Amino acid sequence: MKNWINKNPKLIFPIGLILFLAIGGSYTYFILLDKPDTKVTDFKSCSESNKGKILEIYPSQCVYNGVTYTEEVATKPDNTNSNREGINLDLPENEKAQIEAWLEKNDYNQYGDKTDTVYAGGTPLFDESKGTYIKLYDYLLQKYPTKPWLTDTKPITDNSNTNPEVKSFTTVKTWLNFTDPNFELQYPDFVQVANQNGYPVKFTGEDGFEFVIYVDSKAPQYAAGTCDKKEDVDALGVYLCYNKTKAYQELYQRMLDSFVAR
């Protein structure tokens, strides 16, 4: 053997490398890969197991032998008016009373939806894309960017009895009916009604009279005045919008009050 090595010195390195890889491979297989699996009782042990399969969802889940383990996600406590950990139900003090009165008047729940609305997880405030909760006030602003509670819970304008510039609804000779398959309302006979093959429907007249009906999935951007959400029709909201012309505020209010769902 010694003579063979002396005659073939160039083969010493390749043979040594082969022996090294053979020993290392055996160690990896018998010691690391073939070791008994850990006992799985929760998400952590499942994720550390050789056979555990991690599901890329939130919260993370791990499946082991047909059993699913869910990762426990700690939520930072919130010392606010919350009904569960991490949910902020506080409203700004300068709008709180108006928001609550507006919700009650429209028979909405605290989220501005119909009282019989059911939410996955019990709340619409959970943002699945971020895995966090949004504030109730931010949710209401997303849903009602025009803040209808700021105008809907107080008189629209001065009463016509004390302000001669305001036209009383009693001065209108005839109130006409506008009918839709899902609702109806009244409007004064001196205005023109126009639409473009559907919605919006515009009621316009001289001296700045403008009242518009929108049916849409979100609140319209009506810069001329205020919008009041009335009903949901096939998952779309019915919005009654009117401008700020002082003379017609009582007439606008009469149109709002005459709205009836069919």
N, C-alpha and C positions, 0 to 999 in steps of 0.2 A: 504493500500500500504506500509505504514511504517512498519507494523507488518510483511508483506510478505518479505520485504528486510531484516529485522532483523532475520527472520527465514532462509533466503537463501543468506547469505553473499558471498558465492563462485560464485554466478551467476552475481554479479555486474560487474566484469571485462569483461566476454564474451559479456554481453549485451552492455556495453559501447563501446567495439571494433566494434560490428556490427553496432551500430549507427554511429560511426566515419566513417567507410567505406561507409556506405550508403550516408552520407552527402558529403563525398569527391567525390564519384562516380557521384553524381548528379551535383556537381560543375564542374567536368571535362567535362561532357557531355553537359550541358546547357551553360556553360561559354566559354569553350575552343573548343570543337569539333563542336558545333552547331553554332559557330559564323559565320556571313556572310563572304563570300570569299572576298579577296582584289581585287581591280580593277587592271586588268592586261593590261599593255601598253608596256612593254619591257621585256627583259630577267630577270632583277632583280626582278620585281614584279611577273613574272611568276614562278620563282624559289621559291619565298616566298609563293606562293599560295598553298592551299591544293590540288588543282586539277592539278597543273603543273607537267609535266613529263620531267625529265632531260635526254637528250640523251648524252651518253658517247662518243662524237666525238670531234674533234678540228676544229674550235672553238666550245665550248659547245653550245648546243641548248636546248630550252625548248618548249614543245608543250602544248598549253592550248586551249581546245575547238576547235581543228583542226587547230589552228594558230600556226606557228612556230616562235619563237623569238631567235635570235642568239646573243651570248655574244660578246660584243665589246672588242677586244684584243688590248691593247695599245702596239705599237712597238716603241722601243727607237730610236729616230732620229739618223741617221748616217751621219756625216759630211764628207762623201767621195763622190767619183764620182758615184752617184747613180741615177737611173731613177725612183725609188720609195723608200719609206721609209723603211730602214732596209736592202736594197740590196747593197752590196759592189761590185762595178764593177771595182775597181782599179786593176791595173796590176803592177808588180815590174818594176821599171824604167829600170833595166838592161836587161829586156826581152820584154818590152812593144812593141817596134818597130818591133821586130822579130815576136812576136805573131800576131800582126795586119797584117803584110805583109803575113805571112803564111795563116791566115784565108782568106785574100783576094785572094791569089793565088789559094787556093783550093775551092773558092766560098762557104765558110762557113759563117754562121752568127757569132755573137760575142760569142756564146756558143760552137762553134766548130761543129755545126750540119748543115745539108743542109738548105739553105736559106728559103725553103718553110715549114720547120718544125713548127708545131703548138704545144704549150704547155698548159696544164691545168693550169689555173690561170695566164697565160701569161709569165711564167718563169719556168725553170727547177731548179732554185736555192733554192726552198722551200723544206725543209726537213720535211715531214709530221710526221715522227716518233718523232721529237723533237719540232716541231712547230716553227722552226727558219729558217733563210736563211743561206746558206753557201756562201763563197766568190767565185766570178767568177774564180779567179785563182785556188782555190782549186778544183772547179768543172772541170776545164780544165785538171788539173793534174790527177784527177780520171779517166777521159776519155782518156787522152793521157799521161800515166806515163813516156814514153820515151822522152818527150819533143821534138817532131819532128821539131818544129819551130827553134830550136837551130842549126840544121844542114841543114834544107830545105831552109833557106833563105840566105845561103852563099855558095860559091863554095865548092864542096865536097873535093877537094884537089887541089894541084898545077896542072897547065895545062901541058899537055904532051909536048908542044912546048918548055917549059923551064925546064922540069924535065924528063930526059931520063928514069927514073925508072917507069914512068907512061905510060901504054900502051894506045895508041890512038885507038878509035873504028874503025878508018880507016884501021888498021892493020889486022882486022878480015876479012878473005876471004869470008865467007858466014854467013849471019844472018838467023837463022831459026825461024819459027813461033811456038809459044806455044799457043794452042787454048783451050778455056774453053767455056762452054755454055753461060757464062755471060761476058767474056772478052778475050783478047788476048794480047800477047806481043812478042817481038823478043829476041833471045838469041844467043850468039856466037856458032859456030859449033864445037868448041873444048871441050865443057863441056858436062857432063853427066847429064841426067834428071832422077830423081827417086822420087817415092812417095809410100806411103803405103796405097793403096786402098782409095785414096782421097788426103787429105791435112795433113801436109804441102807438097809442091812440092819443091824439092831441086835441084839446078843447081850447080854442083861441078866440079872442074877441078884441074889441077896441080898447085903447087905454091900458094895454099891457096885461090883459087877462090871459093866463096860461095855466092849464092843468093837464098833466100827462099821465097816462097809464102805461106802465112797463110790466111785462111778464118775462122774467129772466131768472137764471140760476143764481145770480148775485145782484147785490144792490147796484143800481145804476149810478153813474157819475153825473149827477144833476147839479151843475154849478149855480143855476139860477135861483135855487131855493132849497126846499126840504122835501124828503121822501118819507112816506109812511108805509111800512110793510103790512099787508092785510091778510092774505091767504097764501097757501101753497096749492098750486095746480099742477098735477103730474110732476112733482118734484121741482117745480118752478115757483118762484115767489111772485106775488102780485104787488107792485109798488105804485102808490098814488103820490105823484110829485106835483108841487105847485110853487110858483115863484113868490117873490117877496112884495109884490105890489100891494100896498096897504089897503087900498080901496076895496079889494076883493077878498080879504082874509075871511070874513064871515061866510061868504059864498063858498069859498074853498072848504071851510069847516062843514058846511051843510052837505057838500058832496062827499066828504069823508064819512060823515055820520050816516049817509044814505046807502053806503056800501053794504050789500047783502050777498053772502055766498049762496049759490044755488045747488 
